[in-house]
Amino acid sequence: MDREKVRALLEAVARGAVAPDRALGELRDLPVHDLSFARVDVHRSLRHGVPEAVFCPGKTPAQVVEIARRLAAGHDNVLCTRADSAVVDALQASGLSCRVHADARLVIVNPRVADGVGLIAVVSAGTSDMPVAEEAAVTAEAMGNRVERVYDCGVAGLHRLVPHLDRLNEANAIVAVAGMEGALPSVIGGLVDRPVIAVPTSVGYGASLGGLTALFAMLNSCAPGVSVVNIDNGYGAGAQANQINKLACKVR
């Protein structure tokens, strides 16, 4: 149950429209649903403003569906991340309302489209980084943010980035996604006065070491205001950008 629904329930109790016992019945399962194989945090949206996400790898399609069903009973825009084809098929066959974002490897259950607040810019170095960038962008959009994408603007051709600097300076947060040598976040951090969330990807040849080279480069950035999430963690970057943007817009 999200905070809007809890507030509406409490207001209904205050007006006398809902009996306290009925309200207690609706709230009794908070904050955790025990499914034996998972303890689903249905209270997270009250603390963070967004519901718990479902990380699909390591779970069976049936487990993903059951967790998503419990979350969707009280929430919109439930994110199922890193969903493979078997999970996508199971969710679509479950009867749940789903929107599949294949490029982001992500499924939104109970999708609800609303005008996003503020601005988050998601920038990718190369086209090969787009799956991670899309995970960040779709995550941020589902959390109620306005998102603009600036893709394929890596350091191998910085002239591709320059035309977008005005827009980057308007953003409350920038997600910069790069593999190979991972230089893009440092470049952006040296050009704008916005917080930059760096996302190393596992894109690259042998010496990229599955993204470790980009991760170390970003951790060693000399540009101020650059923070770093884990390799390929588009979801984490989108969630962090959401918190920054909502604070900047004073929306919770």
Beta strands, then each sheet from edge to edge (+ up, - down):
strand 1: 32-34
strand 2: 39-41
strand 3: 54-55
strand 4: 78-81
strand 5: 98-101
strand 6: 106-109
strand 7: 117-124
strand 8: 145-150
strand 9: 173-178
strand 10: 196-200
strand 11: 226-228
sheet 1: 1+ 2-
sheet 2: 3+ 4+ 6- 5+
sheet 3: 8+ 7+ 9+ 10+ 11+
end
